[in-house]
Amino acid sequence: MDHIIHLSKDKKFKKILELQEPFILQSRKKVYLHLCSSIISQQLSTKVAKVIFNRFLDLFGKKEPTAKEILEIPVEKFRSIGFSNAKASYVHNVCKFFVENNLTDARLHKMSNEEVIDLLTQIKGVGRWTVEMILMFTLGREDVFAVDDLGIQQSITKLYKLDSSDKKLMKEKMLQISAKWSPYRTYACRYLWGWKDS
């Protein structure tokens, strides 16, 4: 696997690679639905997020709804299955944006990472971090680095003994370190999360 060979050149990173199973990146369909799922799961434990997302799918008879079908469900209905007010409106915002802009998976796949970030962060309720997760785990992009992710920050400061008291300086150092992982920074993030969780 090319990414393993490349990331192993970094001696410190090699140590955390050896503790984990190799990871294969995949791309998935229905970007709008993954964005909705990401919004639903924010600030919730994985277990609770799963329960609420399943209730959400139940509204559509367990099948994956289109963006138009999601828009037809009133906000109150989402509230009744455990959405906060904000999340209910953000889910609508996502679907409205996809419908109005006739945005397809194919169109997003043709765009660069930064173009996707610029486009999707126009949606109220969708921030850069959320789009980075979509780039990684829905569009299957290999070279995304989530510098603002708390887990990544904790792992890198621990692994490379960085001083985290000055956040700006810490992020600059993180970007310098991660530059040598390119073009496989998504994989690097995945292994850093895995190392932190273990």
For each residue, the residues with C-beta under 8 A, 3 or more apart:
1: 4 5 22
2: 5 6 184
3: 6 7 142 184 187
4: 1 7 8 17 22
5: 1 2 8 9
6: 2 3 9 181 184
7: 3 4 10 13 14 17 181 184 187 188 191
8: 4 5 13 14 17
9: 5 6 14 180
10: 7 13 14 180 181
11: 14 15
12: 15 16 159 160
13: 7 8 10 16 17 159 181 188 191
14: 7 8 9 10 11 17 18
15: 11 12 18 19
16: 12 13 19 20 159 191 192 194 195
17: 4 7 8 13 14 20 191
18: 14 15
19: 15 16 195 198
20: 16 17 23 191 194 195 198
21:
22: 1 4
23: 20 187 190 191 194
24:
25: 136 137 140 142 186 187 190
26: 140
27: 109 138 139 140
28: 34 137 138 140
29: 105
30: 33 34 64 105
31: 34 35 98 103 105 108 134 138 139
32: 35 36 67 70 94 95 98 103
33: 30 36 37 64 65
34: 28 30 31 37 38 134 137 138
35: 31 32 38 39 94 120 123 126 130 134
36: 32 33 39 40 56 70 91 94 95
37: 33 34 40 41 53
38: 34 35 41 42 130 133 134
39: 35 36 42 87 90 91 94 125 126 130
40: 36 37 44 49 52 53 56 83 87 91
41: 37 38 44 46 49 52 53
42: 38 39 87 130
43:
44: 40 41 48 49 52
45: 48 49
46: 41 49 50
47: 50 51
48: 44 45 51 52
49: 40 41 44 45 46 52 53
50: 46 47 53 54
51: 47 48 54 55 82
52: 40 41 44 48 49 55 56 81 82 83
53: 37 40 41 49 50 56 57
54: 50 51 57 58
55: 51 52 58 59 81 82
56: 36 40 52 53 59 78 81
57: 53 54 60 62 63 64 65
58: 54 55 61 62 81
59: 55 56 65 73 77 81
60: 57 63 64 65 69
61: 58
62: 57 58
63: 57 60
64: 30 33 57 60
65: 33 57 59 60 69 70
66: 69 70
67: 32 70 71 94 95 98 99
68: 71 72 95 99
69: 60 65 66 72 73
70: 32 36 65 66 67 73 91 92 95
71: 67 68 92 95 96 99
72: 68 69
73: 59 69 70 77 78
74: 77 78
75: 78 79 85 88 89 92
76: 79 80
77: 59 73 74 80 81
78: 56 73 74 75 81 83 87 88 91
79: 75 76 83 84 85 88
80: 76 77
81: 52 55 56 58 59 77 78
82: 51 52 55
83: 40 52 78 79 87 88 91
84: 79 87 88
85: 75 79 88 89
86: 89 90 125
87: 39 40 42 78 83 84 90 91 125
88: 75 78 79 83 84 85 91 92
89: 75 85 86 92 93 124 125
90: 39 86 87 93 94 123 124 125 126
91: 36 39 40 70 78 83 87 88 94 95
92: 70 71 75 88 89 95 96
93: 89 90 96 97 123 124 125 126
94: 32 35 36 39 67 90 91 97 98 123 125 126
95: 32 36 67 68 70 71 91 92 98 99
96: 71 92 93 99 100
97: 93 94 100 101 103 120 122 123
98: 31 32 67 94 95 101 103
99: 67 68 71 95 96 102
100: 96 97
101: 97 98
102: 99
103: 31 32 97 98 107 108 119
104: 107 108
105: 29 30 31 108 109
106: 109 110
107: 103 104 110 111
108: 31 103 104 105 111 116 139
109: 27 105 106 139
110: 106 107
111: 107 108 115 116 119
112: 115 116
113: 116 117 135 141 143 144
114: 117 118
115: 111 112 118 119
116: 108 111 112 113 119 120 131 134 135 139
117: 113 114 120 121 128 131 132 135
118: 114 115 121 122
119: 103 111 115 116 122
120: 35 97 116 117 123 126 130 131 134
121: 117 118 126 127 128 131
122: 97 118 119
123: 35 90 93 94 97 120 126
124: 89 90 93
125: 39 86 87 89 90 93 94
126: 35 39 90 93 94 120 121 123 130 131
127: 121 130 131
128: 117 121 131 132 148
129: 132 133 146 148 149
130: 35 38 39 42 120 126 127 133 134
131: 116 117 120 121 126 127 128 134 135
132: 117 128 129 135 136 144 146 149
133: 38 129 130 136 137 138 146
134: 31 34 35 38 116 120 130 131 137 138 139
135: 113 116 117 131 132 138 139 141 144 186
136: 25 132 133 139 140 141 144 146 186 189 190
137: 25 28 34 133 134 140
138: 27 28 31 34 133 134 135
139: 27 31 108 109 116 134 135 136
140: 25 26 27 28 136 137
141: 113 135 136 144 186
142: 3 25 183 184 185 186 187
143: 113 182 183 184 185 186
144: 113 132 135 136 141 185 186 189
145: 152 175 178 181 185 186 188 189
146: 129 132 133 136 149 152 189
147: 152 153 171 174 175 178
148: 128 129 153 171
149: 129 132 146 152 153 189
150: 153 154
151: 154 155 192 193 196
152: 145 146 147 149 155 156 174 189 192 193
153: 147 148 149 150 156 157 164 170 171 174
154: 150 151 157 158 196
155: 151 152 158 159 192 193 195 196
156: 152 153 159 160 162 174 177 178 192
157: 153 154 160 161 162 163 164 170
158: 154 155 161
159: 12 13 16 155 156 192 195
160: 12 156 157 173 177
161: 157 158
162: 156 157 170 173 174
163: 157 166 169 170
164: 153 157 167 170
165:
166: 163 169 170
167: 164 170 171
168: 171 172
169: 163 166 172 173
170: 153 157 162 163 164 166 167 173 174
171: 147 148 153 167 168 174 175
172: 168 169 175 176
173: 160 162 169 170 176 177
174: 147 152 153 156 162 170 171 177 178
175: 145 147 171 172 178 179
176: 172 173 179
177: 156 160 173 174 180 181
178: 145 147 156 174 175 181 182 185 188
179: 175 176 182
180: 9 10 177
181: 6 7 10 13 145 177 178 184 185 187 188
182: 143 178 179 185
183: 142 143
184: 2 3 6 7 142 143 181 187 188
185: 142 143 144 145 178 181 182 188 189
186: 25 135 136 141 142 143 144 145 189 190
187: 3 7 23 25 142 181 184 190 191
188: 7 13 145 178 181 184 185 191 192
189: 136 144 145 146 149 152 185 186 192 193
190: 23 25 136 186 187 193 194
191: 7 13 16 17 20 23 187 188 194 195
192: 16 151 152 155 156 159 188 189 195 196
193: 151 152 155 189 190 196 197
194: 16 20 23 190 191 197 198
195: 16 19 20 155 159 191 192 198
196: 151 154 155 192 193
197: 193 194
198: 19 20 194 195
